[in-house]
Amino acid sequence: MGVVLSRLRRVFGRRASLQEIAPKTSTTPDAKSSESVQSSTPEPTPSPSPIHIAIIGSGIGGLSLGVGCLRNNVSFTIYESAAQYSVIGAGVGLGPNALRAMAMISPELRAAYDTISSGNLSEEKLHVAMEAMYAEPGFGESRGWTPQPFGAECYERTSAHRRDLLNILTAHIPDNAVQFNKRVTDIQQFPNEGRCVVSFSDGTTATCTAVIGCDGVKGASRGFVLGPAGFPEEVAPVFAGKYCYRSIVPMETATAVLGAEYAGDAKCFNGPGVNIMTYPISSGTECNIVACKFVDEPWKHPQWTHRVPIETIRTDFPNVDDRLVKLIQCAEPVQWALHHHIQTSTYHHGLLCLLGDSAHATTPHQASGAGMSIEDALILSHVLGRVTRWQDLEAAFAAYDAVRRPRAQKIVVTSQELGRMYACSDPRYGDDMGKIVENLNVRFLWIWEHDLKADMDTVCKLFREKTANGKNT
Ligand SMILES: Cc1cc2nc3c(=O)[nH]c(=O)nc-3n(C[C@H](O)[C@H](O)[C@H](O)COP(=O)(O)OP(=O)(O)OC[C@H]3O[C@@H](n4cnc5c(N)ncnc54)[C@H](O)[C@@H]3O)c2cc1C
């Protein structure tokens, strides 16, 4: 990681400055795709920002938005409740859509991602997302099942440690653009004055033109958007009927426990009420494990994460191959309740807007939550770059909502459906792994092949229509 940071710093200096990393053009061709952000209808070059945005939260969503704002000359400050950038987290897999979005936000960021990510360790499995297996003892061998790949030509397997991903993002953010120890407790907006006042738990306040809530699934900003917008019942995250154990182990450990045949390349082990994923990260030196347990009862523990006795892992995965149980037991025995925002009727209200998990937290089955936040950041920063007066901010948010919400909410719904399929509780597939793989080979295409350039054109077109002839005056 030090290498990545030092490389970035060689390119940008100690910390990137706005001028150095925000070229005046918005044309950022993807190193790996023919897509570029150049609209078919020429868009005016972004001029210096007439607005100042408060970005709440410095997760993948908030930081990606920050990088996008730099590129589009949109002035911003990030307010983060923690004392420093997060260094915790597990593996994150990104699809080609997310990588294109990243490249369109910043080709340098996309290039840095290549230095921290890992594919399958077998080179011939470049386009394999995962190999589907039975979780049962013997991994389905007694049924004659051998690991079956799913993926697509348009897809290249890549995952990273969340810490490394955050590091390459933060290397792009100037130090003076972030304030730590700033837990948002209240947001007041004065739409007729183009002004918001954000209050923090330390008693201070900040004034800005608009607020983008990137504060995650439990974030406070969701309440300030959906409550006043008339959807208070949608504010609280909904328990998705499953919890997971997450861990990262050295690849040697994974190989010793699972066997060389099953470690190294990404695997998806399925069985009644369980789904366990393993995949390489950190240039193949580590193996990420996410083991989901599906339950019928509501989540009762007051905390979303809580420690359980190590034996609970065995009782949670009763008909699972012993090798997998042992691998899961390498994790801290902590259960993480999975919550999502299955219904979100709007992503904006007045001068407040939502991005990332605060808008559309999803279950992890389609490995798309972080990817969606990067796509959000691309579209929102692009349209914000076209705002020349604060009176047009609501139109920009409405255009972003129209482009992003249908796709992001579809992710939330289809991910929950996929969870049922993995857990063998979808009657159309049962435990027929052949049928499941058939579905897996097509179900991701709409996510991976999505045309982001068309989205950028659409968001600009909608914005132009909404603001034509000073409609918002
Ligand atoms: C088990 C699991 C596996 C996953 N795997 C994948 C995957 O493979 N691929 C993928 O794309 N996605 C994956 N995801 C989803 C992904 O991790 C999230 O979608 C993504 O990290 C969300 O980023 P975010 O910036 O929106 O929110 P967060 O990362 O939650 O960041 C929110 C930030 O806001 C701060 N904050 C919170 N409240 C306040 C406040 N009041 N004031 C100020 N700051 C505040 C927090 O401290 C935090 O820094 C997975 C999720 C899980 C649970």
The ligand as an ORCA input file, in Angstrom:
! r2SCAN-3c Opt
* xyz 0 1
  C     -20.726     -8.288      4.165
  C     -20.673     -7.210      3.134
  C     -19.988     -7.403      1.952
  C     -19.972     -6.428      0.964
  N     -19.323     -6.666     -0.199
  C     -19.378     -5.752     -1.184
  C     -18.744     -5.995     -2.426
  O     -18.116     -7.035     -2.627
  N     -18.841     -5.056     -3.404
  C     -19.524     -3.881     -3.217
  O     -19.597     -3.066     -4.153
  N     -20.126     -3.611     -2.039
  C     -20.065     -4.512     -1.021
  N     -20.659     -4.244      0.167
  C     -21.334     -2.945      0.358
  C     -20.362     -1.804      0.627
  O     -19.503     -2.124      1.696
  C     -21.139     -0.538      0.946
  O     -22.157     -0.363     -0.006
  C     -20.247      0.692      0.905
  O     -19.126      0.541      1.733
  C     -21.062      1.903      1.361
  O     -20.250      3.043      1.370
  P     -20.847      4.413      1.915
  O     -19.765      5.401      1.731
  O     -22.172      4.696      1.323
  O     -21.118      4.162      3.478
  P     -20.116      3.815      4.658
  O     -18.947      3.039      4.208
  O     -20.957      3.228      5.747
  O     -19.547      5.232      5.143
  C     -20.323      6.114      5.909
  C     -19.397      7.107      6.602
  O     -20.208      8.093      7.247
  C     -19.737      8.289      8.576
  N     -20.888      8.731      9.370
  C     -21.950      7.992      9.784
  N     -22.807      8.740     10.479
  C     -22.283     10.000     10.498
  C     -22.730     11.229     11.058
  N     -23.888     11.349     11.758
  N     -21.962     12.334     10.891
  C     -20.788     12.270     10.185
  N     -20.321     11.115      9.629
  C     -21.071      9.998      9.784
  C     -19.177      6.935      8.994
  O     -18.247      7.041     10.056
  C     -18.548      6.458      7.697
  O     -17.208      6.883      7.560
  C     -20.660     -5.203      1.182
  C     -21.338     -4.975      2.381
  C     -21.340     -5.971      3.357
  C     -22.091     -5.712      4.640
*
